[in-house]
Amino acid sequence: MLGGGGLAGYELRSSTYTPERAVIDYFAAQSRGDVSGMMANATFQQGLNTELSQEAGIVAMMKLPQNRDVRSVKLLSSHAIDATTQLVAVSSIWAGQPHTQTYTVRKDNSRFRDLIYRSWRIEIPFVTMQITLPNQPGTIEVDGITLATSDATAIQAVEGYHSVTMDANAFYDRTTQVVDGVDALPVATFAPPVSSGATAMAAAAVKLALPACDPSVSDGCLNHTYTAPKDGRRYYRALPGYGPVFYTTYRVTLVGDLTSDMKLIVAPEAGKAIASGTCAITVTFDGTTNYSLAGPWTATLTLDSGQFVADLASDCWASEA
């Protein structure tokens, strides 16, 4: 009788430790946020970003509520490939969306339950997230983990939802997206505007560069009074839209803020940006007659010790305003 009871117990426990049970136990642990339970029932396939498939990576991804929102898990089919491999199909509701998938489950001959029953492990695949980044992006983090590899355009992480963050740098603010690595095409496109801090710093550099004009070399420097030579001849400036204007003296002053319509583009080259806009001037002849002109300006900005230095080219005399 004792022998019969032992056999019955063996058969009961053998049916408990099945490939199907490993799948059910895994998703039950996931729904509880129980990483230890997940690790006990699964093998996580490793992609290029191995840090994301290790235990610390699983802990990090499980902080997202979408990864704990797994319910209504049902077995659909189970098919043995051989004595150590089973294909198990399950359906579930994951983050509010129906999900169906067939998983490979393998016998783990290195681990036993109750000393004699071999364990089974579900294989959790990795997904490849395609990341589109702007020029000179900030450091990329996945679920708060900084990637060890320099290529952040194709990230391989455990199947599930992932928080992908581009950290702030000299050009951009910190930006985060949640990527669906369950059913949707796992993509994230980062196209943030240049940060307000970078824009303000660029505008200050442009304004600082504008007065850098040598009146002995240029005849259009701001806030300098030019005087015609006293040699008996009449001198004039040809102004677009106005024609020749004769003068004894003239003075150029800036109208408004030349950075009010500034556009700022981050260049591919490290530490570089391109700014552009329009400038408006008033040319006052002989202290009494004013003419309004306007035109474009461009500036190459270079980061130097955390600040921009601008190399400015302007043509504020281009047309009648």
C-alpha positions, 0 to 999 in steps of 0.5 A, a space after each residue: 500500500 505504501 508503494 502504491 501511494 508513492 507511485 500515485 504521488 509520483 504520477 500526480 507531481 509529474 503531471 504538475 511539473 509540465 511544460 504547460 505549468 511552467 508557462 502558466 507559472 511564468 505569466 502568473 509571476 509576471 502579473 504579480 511583478 514577481 521577478 524571482 518567480 519569472 526567473 525560476 520558470 524562464 530562460 531569457 534569450 539574450 540579444 546584443 544588449 545582454 544587460 537588458 536580459 539579465 535579472 537587473 534588466 527584468 527588474 527594471 522593465 517590470 516597473 512599467 505597469 504594462 508589463 504587470 498587466 497580464 491576465 486571462 492566460 489560457 493554454 491553446 495547444 501543446 506540441 512535443 518536438 522531442 523528449 526535452 522540447 515542447 511548443 506551447 501556445 497561449 492567449 492572454 490579455 496584455 496591457 489591455 490588448 489580446 495577445 497570442 503566441 507560441 513559446 518554446 519550453 525546454 526541460 532543464 536537466 540541471 534543475 530538479 523539483 523535490 529532488 527528482 522532478 526535472 524542471 521546465 523553462 519557457 524561453 522568452 524571446 528578445 525583440 529588436 526596437 528600432 530607434 530613430 535619433 536626431 543629430 547629436 542625441 543624448 545618451 539612450 537608456 532603456 528602463 533606466 539602464 544605460 546601454 553598454 553599446 554605442 549603437 542605440 538605433 537597434 536595441 534588443 530587449 526582452 519581449 514586453 513594454 520598455 521605457 526608452 529615454 534620450 537623456 538631456 544634453 547641450 541641445 535637447 531636454 530629456 525625452 521618454 517614450 514607451 515602446 510596445 515590444 509585445 504586438 506592435 512594431 517596436 519603434 521609437 522616433 525621437 525628434 525633439 525640438 532644440 531645448 529652450 536653454 540651448 535656444 537662449 544660449 544660441 541667441 545670446 551668442 548671435 547677438 554678441 557676434 553681431 557688433 563684431 564689425 570693423 568700420 575701417 574695413 566695412 561700410 555697414 557697421 552698426 552704431 557707427 557714423 560714417 562721414 563722406 570725404 571732403 574732397 569736393 565730390 558728392 557721395 551716395 549709397 545705393 540702397 535696394 528699393 530706394 536707389 542712390 541716396 546722397 549723403 554727408 553722413 550716415 549711421 546704421 542702427 539695428 531694429 528690434 531683435 534679430 533672433 526673434 525669428 531665429 531657427 536653430 538646427 543641430 548639425 551632424 558634427 559634434 558640438 555644432 549647430 546652425 542658426 538663421 534668421 532675418 535682421 532689420 536696420 535703419 540707415 539714417 542719412 545726414 541725421 534726418 532721413 531714415 531708410 528701412 532695410 532687411 535681409 538674412 543672417 546665418 551663424 555657425 555655432 560651436 560649443 566651447 566650454 559649455 557655451 556657444 561661440 557664433 561665426 555670423 554672416 549677415 546681409 541686413 542691407 539685402 532689400 527694402 523693408 
